[in-house]
Amino acid sequence: MSAAPTPGTLYLVPTPLDHGCPLQAPLTDALPQGTIEVAARLSHWISENARSTRAFLKRVAALVPLAQPLQAQHIQQLPHAIHKQGDHRRAGTWDARPLLASALQGHDLGLVSEAGMPAVADPGSSVVRAAHDLGIEVRPLVGPVSMLLALAASGLNGQSFAFVGYLPQEASRRATRLRELEAWAQQSGQSQMFIETPYRNAALLQALLQQLRPDTRLAVCSGLTLAQQRCTSLRVADWRLRSAALTADLSAQPAVFAIGP
């Protein structure tokens, strides 16, 4: 009876933050050579979106030859509900272990999202948790994490912060949530960070300027890692004086919002 193969490694492969943006930066502007080389040698993937993963691998192949041709890459896509609801909320109802079968057979495996680091404000945490439970080594690779870049550029508290995801879209519920976050930020000093779909960025900014206290600090960072990136951090009172000039092109690219005292 043959021994079971040694499990492969689950690599958390970050991708550039320019997904969906009109202009893309060179891949080497966002990812170090070591990350690109690991991505090139992998041929088994768990993906937020198979199409965007193939597009990413095309960019990798332009720099480093792929171990397997693009058409031979084995790409498994996470269920759609995981994208929308967050896999941490479905831990008791969805089993990620079958996606890791290739790793148990000895293949190294990459986990990848559309932009940035998988499993951080993106799907994948259930896959990572299942890998640990199955005894599969997990290795995060170096690459951009939009929340940390925005936090560093915001001037807000970087010792205590929380990322709260998306705010409610309905106006009254969003206003209530904003008041809760602002009150906690003022009381605790903890920075509160959130995001929105790019085409709703401008609407969210207007809601923030209407709902927040004048002395609350609001930071908005868009186009991170790109040539056109912009990070602005001002008191809300100052934002209200300058918002027209500062919201240009905000709907064309991803942004991170943060508030604090």
DAQUI-V640366 format. One record per backbone hydrogen bond with DSSP energy under -0.5 kcal/mol. CO is the residue of the C=O (numbers start at 1). NH is the residue of the N-H. E is the energy in kcal/mol with one decimal. If there is no record, write none. Layout:
co->CO nh->NH e->E
co->CO nh->NH e->E
This chain:
co->8 nh->137 e->-0.5
co->9 nh->11 e->-0.7
co->9 nh->109 e->-2.9
co->10 nh->139 e->-2.8
co->11 nh->13 e->-0.9
co->11 nh->111 e->-3.1
co->12 nh->14 e->-0.7
co->12 nh->141 e->-2.4
co->13 nh->113 e->-0.5
co->15 nh->116 e->-1.8
co->16 nh->19 e->-0.5
co->18 nh->21 e->-2.2
co->26 nh->29 e->-2.0
co->26 nh->30 e->-0.5
co->27 nh->30 e->-1.4
co->27 nh->31 e->-2.2
co->32 nh->36 e->-1.9
co->33 nh->37 e->-2.5
co->34 nh->38 e->-1.9
co->35 nh->39 e->-2.3
co->36 nh->40 e->-1.9
co->37 nh->41 e->-1.3
co->38 nh->42 e->-0.9
co->39 nh->42 e->-0.6
co->40 nh->67 e->-2.9
co->43 nh->74 e->-3.1
co->44 nh->110 e->-2.5
co->45 nh->76 e->-2.7
co->46 nh->112 e->-2.4
co->47 nh->78 e->-3.0
co->49 nh->53 e->-2.0
co->50 nh->54 e->-2.2
co->51 nh->55 e->-2.0
co->52 nh->56 e->-2.2
co->53 nh->57 e->-2.5
co->54 nh->58 e->-1.9
co->55 nh->59 e->-1.5
co->56 nh->60 e->-2.1
co->57 nh->61 e->-2.8
co->58 nh->62 e->-1.1
co->60 nh->63 e->-1.9
co->60 nh->64 e->-3.0
co->69 nh->72 e->-1.6
co->69 nh->73 e->-0.6
co->70 nh->73 e->-1.2
co->73 nh->75 e->-0.8
co->74 nh->45 e->-2.9
co->74 nh->76 e->-0.6
co->76 nh->47 e->-3.4
co->79 nh->82 e->-1.1
co->79 nh->83 e->-1.0
co->80 nh->83 e->-0.6
co->80 nh->84 e->-1.6
co->81 nh->85 e->-2.5
co->82 nh->86 e->-1.4
co->86 nh->89 e->-1.4
co->87 nh->90 e->-0.8
co->88 nh->91 e->-0.6
co->90 nh->93 e->-1.5
co->90 nh->94 e->-2.0
co->94 nh->96 e->-0.6
co->96 nh->99 e->-1.3
co->97 nh->100 e->-1.9
co->98 nh->101 e->-1.4
co->100 nh->104 e->-1.8
co->101 nh->105 e->-1.2
co->102 nh->107 e->-2.5
co->103 nh->8 e->-3.0
co->103 nh->106 e->-1.6
co->109 nh->11 e->-3.4
co->110 nh->46 e->-3.0
co->111 nh->13 e->-2.4
co->112 nh->48 e->-1.6
co->116 nh->15 e->-1.5
co->117 nh->120 e->-1.4
co->119 nh->121 e->-0.6
co->123 nh->119 e->-1.6
co->124 nh->128 e->-2.1
co->125 nh->129 e->-2.6
co->126 nh->130 e->-2.2
co->127 nh->131 e->-2.2
co->128 nh->132 e->-2.1
co->129 nh->133 e->-2.1
co->130 nh->134 e->-1.8
co->131 nh->136 e->-2.8
co->132 nh->135 e->-1.3
co->137 nh->10 e->-3.2
co->139 nh->12 e->-2.4
co->145 nh->149 e->-2.1
co->146 nh->150 e->-2.7
co->147 nh->151 e->-2.6
co->148 nh->152 e->-2.4
co->149 nh->153 e->-1.5
co->150 nh->154 e->-0.8
co->151 nh->154 e->-1.0
co->151 nh->155 e->-0.7
co->160 nh->191 e->-2.2
co->162 nh->164 e->-0.6
co->162 nh->193 e->-2.9
co->165 nh->195 e->-2.0
co->170 nh->174 e->-2.7
co->171 nh->175 e->-2.4
co->172 nh->176 e->-2.1
co->173 nh->177 e->-2.4
co->174 nh->178 e->-2.6
co->175 nh->179 e->-2.1
co->176 nh->180 e->-2.0
co->177 nh->181 e->-2.5
co->178 nh->182 e->-2.8
co->179 nh->183 e->-2.4
co->180 nh->184 e->-2.2
co->181 nh->185 e->-2.5
co->182 nh->186 e->-2.5
co->183 nh->187 e->-2.2
co->184 nh->188 e->-3.0
co->184 nh->190 e->-0.5
co->185 nh->189 e->-2.0
co->191 nh->162 e->-2.3
co->192 nh->259 e->-2.3
co->193 nh->164 e->-3.1
co->194 nh->257 e->-3.0
co->195 nh->167 e->-0.6
co->197 nh->200 e->-2.7
co->198 nh->201 e->-1.8
co->200 nh->204 e->-2.2
co->201 nh->205 e->-2.6
co->202 nh->206 e->-2.1
co->203 nh->207 e->-2.0
co->204 nh->208 e->-2.5
co->205 nh->209 e->-2.3
co->206 nh->210 e->-1.6
co->207 nh->211 e->-2.2
co->208 nh->212 e->-2.5
co->213 nh->216 e->-1.4
co->214 nh->237 e->-2.3
co->216 nh->236 e->-2.4
co->217 nh->260 e->-1.7
co->218 nh->234 e->-2.2
co->219 nh->258 e->-2.3
co->220 nh->232 e->-2.4
co->221 nh->256 e->-2.6
co->222 nh->230 e->-2.4
co->223 nh->226 e->-2.2
co->226 nh->229 e->-1.7
co->230 nh->222 e->-2.7
co->232 nh->220 e->-2.6
co->234 nh->218 e->-3.0
co->235 nh->238 e->-0.8
co->235 nh->239 e->-2.2
co->236 nh->240 e->-2.4
co->237 nh->241 e->-0.7
co->238 nh->242 e->-1.1
co->239 nh->242 e->-0.8
co->239 nh->243 e->-1.6
co->242 nh->245 e->-0.8
co->242 nh->246 e->-1.4
co->243 nh->247 e->-1.4
co->247 nh->250 e->-1.9
co->249 nh->252 e->-1.3
co->250 nh->253 e->-0.7
co->254 nh->223 e->-1.8
co->255 nh->196 e->-0.6
co->256 nh->221 e->-2.5
co->257 nh->194 e->-2.5
co->258 nh->219 e->-3.1
co->259 nh->192 e->-2.4
co->260 nh->217 e->-2.8
